[in-house]
Amino acid sequence: MAIWLRQLTIASDSIGPFISNADFKTASSSLTIAQADVRLSKNGAAYAQKNGSETVPHQENGYYVVTLNGTDTNTLGTLRLAVAISTNLPVWKDYQVVSPGVYDALVTASNSLPVDVREWASASAVAGAIPAVAAGASGGLPLLNAHLTVLAQDQGAGMGSAVTGTLSTTQATTDLTGFGDDHFTNGWMIWFPNTSGLGAAVVTDYDSASGLFTWSPAIGGAPSNGDPFSLFPALIADLGPAATASAADGLLNRNLAMGGSGHTRRVQNALRVLRNRVNIATDTNTAIVYTEDDSTTAWTMAVATDSLTSRISGVDPT
């Protein structure tokens, strides 16, 4: 496995062991390894002696310390170091030279990994090519709020704080700006003050440029500069009429017994007995529950009787 080296940076490493070629087992501890003996090949190119003239001292058991300077490590990619001493078996070691940014991020953890955008929409990225736009608008990326992910804010959720400006029980200037007017309207706004309980309300207006929120009803006290709040979308209202109707239809068609949809034991049939026509056939002891037209049978049930009760023979709501 190649050892990583930082590009254009001095590095010292242990190489060896140097073993005598007389008996193939004795470690050599008194070799004189000259600059010209240390050969480098960058990315498979021709070998050349290392640039620095530093000595190569012995450590122990045939291992020696070799120092490479910034010229030796100036080329990104593979670097092979080889030493051939006539009285010893050849020694070599492989390195991988990486950029300073990558080395600092992944080896020493002294920096962050560079993630600059080099290409956008199949073209080279230039300054200003990737615009920051309000959430929900077209033409670029939404603004990133420091408190919550863009995805959550796109759905009407968010977190922020009150700032100096309009601060009352029904309005507050905040640090949430740039999401488009009324982006958070109809959602819930919950205040978490530092000193006193204020409460929650429904957002009735949002001004994107100033970050001014208006809500109703009035909360227990005016927020102060720095008081935090959270925003939650009014999920069902935000669906729109068609989607809301579809959700309601799905609930009515939900199977009470096993989940899923359809089946006689569904929510809609359970409600029909409360509002629609119900007829009890005395000859068969059967109760018939009708659909909304009061003539089509929705479902039936057996009726148990005894001699002590007065039986209701039908219910026909108007």
Secondary structure, 3 states (H helix, E strand, C coil): CCEEEECCCCEEEEECCCEECCCCCCECCCCCCCHHHEEEEECCCCCEECCCCCCCCEEECCEEEEEECCCCCCCCEEEEEEECCCCECCEEEEEEEECHHHHHHHCCCCCCCCCCCCEECCEECCCCCCCEECCCCCCCEECCCCCCCHHHHHCCCEEEEEEEEEECCCEEEECCCCCCCCCCCCCEEEECCCCCCCEEEEEEEEECCCCEEEEECCCCCCCCCCCEEEEECCHHHHCCHHHHHHHHHHHHCEECCCCCECCCCEHHHHHHHHHCCEEEECCCCEEEEECCCCCCEEEEEECCCCCCCCCCCEECCC
